[in-house]
Amino acid sequence: MAEVVLDKVWKIYGKTVEAVKGLDLDIKNGEFVAILGPSGCGKTSTLRMIAGLEEITRGNLSIGGKVVNDVEPGDRNISMVFENYALLPHMTAYDNVAFPLSLRGVDKSEIDKKVREISKLLDMDYMLNDLAASLGGGERQRVGIARALIRKSNVLLMDEPISHLDAALKAKTRTELVRLQKMLGITTVYVTHDQLEALAMADRIAVLNFGELQQFGTANDLYYAPENKFVADFVGEPPMNFIPCKLQRNPKGVRLFTENPGFDIALKGEDAGSIDPTFEDGSVWFGVRPKDITIVTSSEDDYSEKNLVKSQVLNFEPGCEHSIIEGKISEYRFLIQCDPVVTFKSDDTIYLDVTSKRFHLFDFQTENSILVKKL
């Protein structure tokens, strides 16, 4: 097993396309790290540089304490699992798993022993004699993983390995992969655009956008204490709500308001004190997740005194565990998560407490959080 360290790593294609920009990552020995981001953010380029399939333009990559920029892929002692598994369709599952050891000239009895061991671990004994072409998606996925793991490499790289599986099989496979990774203790780097996969599986997650690292932390770090608006918006389902507004300090606390009527709230005490004192009054993004909004009984006369926000219901989507309201605050659309036993209809007026649980504030210009980190 080995630590993987990227030190100010750049990948530039041609002279102008900056796919990865000064990436710093320290992946600990035995850690499961997901690289998460939208299409074109640089996550696959990062994985391919770790694998040695792409040259590093600038910076250094270390595996197990050794700089490997110029080390050939086959000499890095890594394994890879691809989205399409790259199996040999005319060969059985057994032969596909055994293939890396056969290429090395390992004794047949030793190969058989290792194939049986990894097959038992992945619950795939029943399919060993089946041709790869006849296997289902989940079965091919297990064969691909078994083939990667049989080499006993220091690092396992996985590039969207379950992206095309159906929802039920994805959930089962996620559980199996995490169990297997913990059992083997192998350092794992997992690329995905699916936040659910990253949040459910990884010890830590590196969020990329336009080739730059936005945040590197645990699922709780990203969800509860996003460092910028991109992470806040990208991580979480339903997505976070945002309203551009003004922040103004006063002797009683902090006022947040929009120029158009409809959003005007006061922050006091701990809420007001959680704002970075170095941030000067000005434009901010107010953010709150749908589940952190409380619907409160009020009236037209006293809602402002209770520090509530009035919203018009645009659409109501009933659900079993929770329902979703699409509302309108001032001129901005908002999603509110509510108890499924409550129902609303279009054009209803509701009153919302948007600060009773957890809210977020981001500098309007830099889009960085201006709250003191608090999980």
N, C-alpha and C positions, 0 to 999 in steps of 0.2 A: 504494500500500500504506500501511498505517497501524497505529500502536499503539492498542490498546484498553485503557482504564483504568477500572475500577470502584472508586470511592472511597466506602466505607461506604454501599453501596447497599442500600436496603430496598424490599420490595414487600409492602404490606399490603392485603388485600382486605377491603372493609367497614371495620370498626373492630377486628376481633380476629384475623383469619386472617393470620398472619405467614408468607408464602411464602418470602421471602428476608430474611435478618437481617444487616445491616451487612457486606455482602460486599465484600472487598478483593481485586481481581485486577489484575495488570499483565501484559497480553498483548503481547508484543513484536512489532515490525514483522516480518511474514513468518513468524510462529510458528504452528504447528499445536497448538492447545490443545483438549483434550477436557474436557467437564464431565460427570462421572460420579457416579451415585448411584441409589438405589432410587426407585421410583415415589413421587411426592409430595414429593421432597426440595427442589424449587425450581429444578431445572436448566432446564426449559422456560420458566419465568417469567423466569429470567435472560436466556435467549436472546431472548425477546420484548421485554425492556427494551432490549437492545442494538439490536434491529431497529427499535424505536420503536413496536411494536405494543401495548406496555403502558406506562403512565405510571410513572415512578419516584416512590415515595412520599417517600423521603428519600435524600440522598447525590447524588453526581455521576457522570455517565458521560461520558468523553472519547474521541473518535475522532480520531486524528491531531493530538492536542494541543488540540483544541477541545471545550468542553463542549457536548453535544448534547441535553441533557435536553428542551429545547423545540423541537428540530429535527424536522420531519416525516419519516416513514420514507423517502419518496421523495427527500429531500434529503440523506440520510446516505451516499449512494454505497456501499450494501451490496447483496449478493445473498443469496438464501436458497434452500435446497433442503429440501423437506419430505419426510416419510415417504411421503405419497401422490403426490408429484411435481407434483400440480395441473396436469397436462397437459390440453390441449383435445383431446378424443378424436376430433373430426370433422376435425381438421387433421393434416397430415403431420408427420413428425418434423422436416423442414426448416422448415416454417412455425412449429412450436412453438419451435424454437431461434431463429428470426428474429424472433419476436413482440416482445421488448423493444425491439429496434432499430426495428421497424416503427412502434411506438407513438411513438417519438421523431422519426419522419419522416426517418430516415437514408436516403440514396440507395440505390436497389435494388442497384446494382453493388457498393457498399461492403458492403451487407448480405450479398450472395452471397459476397463475398471472405471475410468474417469467419466465415460459417457453414461454408464449406469448410475454413477453417483449423482451427476448433475441432472439426469433424467428423473431420478427419484425426488430430488429436491424441488423440481418444477412440475411434478405430477404429470409426466408425459410418457411413462412407460408404454402405455397402450398404443402410441402412435409411432414408435420407433421404426417399424417396418413399412410404414406408409410413405408413398412418394410425396415429396414436398408439394407438388402440383395439386394433390388431392386434399390438402389440409385447409381448414378454415382459417379466417383471419387471426383469431386468438391463438390457434395452434401454431401458425407460422411465426407469430410474434414470440411464442415461447421457444421455438427452435432457434430463432435468431438470437435470443438472449442466451440460451444455453451454449450456442457456438461461441458467443463473445466471452462468456464466463469460464469456459473450459480451459482457456489459456492461462488462467490464474494471473492476469495482468495486474499492474499497480493502479491503473485508472480505467474506469468505464465511461465512455462517452455515448450519449443517447440523443439522437436527433429526431424529435417528434415521433417516437416509436409506436404510439397508440392513437395517433390523430384520426385515423380513418376507421376505427372500430366503433360499433354502436354504443349507445350510452351505458347499457347494462354491462357489456363486456369491458368497457373502459373502466368502470367503477371496480370491477373484480380485478382487472389487471393492475390498476394502481395499487391496490392492497397487496397483491402478490409481489410487485416490484419493490415496494417499501420493505416488506418482510424479508425478501431475499437480500436486499442491500444491507440491512441491519445485521442479518445473519452472517454475511460474508465480510462485512466491514470494509468494502471496497470504496475508494474515493470515486464519487460519481458526479458527472456534470450532465445535466438533462436540459435540452433545449425544447421550449414549447411556447406557443402563442396563447395557450389556454390557461387562464389564471386559476381555474379550479384545480387543474392538475398540479400546478406549482404550489398553491396554497396547501393542498392536501398531502403532498409527497415530500417536499424539500425541507431540510433543516434550515437553510437560508436561501433567499431568492435575490438574484441580481436583475433589476429592472432596467432595460435599455430603451433608448429612443433616439433615433437619428445617430446611432453609433456611440452615444454617450451614456455613461452609467448615471442613472437617476437616483437609485437607492439600492443598498445592499443590506438586507436584514432578514429577520424572521417574518413569518406570515403576520404575526401580531404587530410587528414594527410597521409593515407596509399598510396594514388595514387601519390600525388605530392611531398611528403617528406618521402619516405620510410626510415626506420632507418637501414635496412640491405638489403643485396642482396636477401635473401629469400623472404621478403615482396615485394620487387621491382619486382621479377620474378613471384610471385604467384598472385599478384593483378594487373589486367589490361589485356585487350584483344583487339588486339593481344598482346602477351607478350613483355616485354622489351628486347631489344638487348643488348648483352654484348660482350666486347672485352677485353681480358687481355693485359695490356700494362704497360709501365714504365712511372712514373711521375718524371720529372726533373725540378727543379726551376732554373731560370736564371735571370739576371738583367732586362730583358724585360717582364718577366711573368713566365708562366709554359708551359713546353712542354710535350705532351703525345704522345708516339710512341710505335710501336711494333718492335721487333727485325727483323722480316721479313718485307720487304718493303710493303707499301700499306696503312699504317695508321700513320700519323704524323701531329699533329695539335698543334697550339699554343693558350694558354688561356692568355688573357690580362685583365687589368682593374678589373671590378667587378667580372668577371668570375674567374680570378686568385685569387682574394681576398676572394672568397667564400669558398676556401679550408681551412680546419682546419690548423692553423699555426703550431700546434704541430706535425702534421704528417710529418715524414721525407721522403725524396725522396725514391722511391722504387716502388714495384709492386702494381698495382691497377686494379680494374675492372672498365672500362668505360661503362656506361649504358645510353641508350637513347631509348625512346619509338618510335615506327614506325611513329606516328602522329607528332612527334617533329623534324622530319628530313625534310629538305628543298632541293628539287632538283633544281640545279642552272645551267644555261647555262655557259659553260666554254670550254676550249680547253686543249689539251695535254700539251701545252707550259706554261700555266699560272695558272693551277688549284692549284698548291702548294702555289703560291704567294697569292691566295685568301683564303688560309686556308681551302681548300675543300678536300674531300676524294673521290677518284675514285672507282667506283664499276662496276662490270660486272653484267648484268641482267641474272639471271638463269631461272626465271619463272615470268610470268605476269598473275595476276588473276583479271579480270575486275569486277567491282561492280557498283551498282547504286549510293550509297552515297559516296563511295570512292573505289579506286582500291588498290590492294596490289602487291608490287614488292618483289620478293625474289632475293636479290642480294648477291654478294660476295665481301667482303672487305678484302684485304690480303688473308688469308686462312679461314676467318670466314664468315659464312652465316648471312645475315641481312634481316630484313623485313622493307619495307618502305611503308608508306601509302601516296597515292597521289590522285590528282583530277581525277574523273572518265572520264573527257573529254580528258585526255591525255592517249596515248597508247604506249606500248613498246613491243619489241620482244626479244626473247632469244639472248644473246651475244651482245646486245646493251651496250654501255658504257655510264654511267651517272655520274654526279658529285654532291656530296652531302655536304651540310652544316649541320653538326651534333651538332653544338653548338649555332645556332642562336636562338633557343627557350629555351628548358630545357633539361639539361643533368644531370647525376648522377655519383658519384665516390665512390667506396667502397674499403676499405683496402683489399688487396688480401688475407691476412692471416685470419683476423677476420671476414671479409665480412661485417663489420659495415660501415655505411656512414661516409665519411670524409668531407662532405660539411656542412657548417653552415645551419641550418634548415631554409628553405625559401619556403613558399607556393606560 
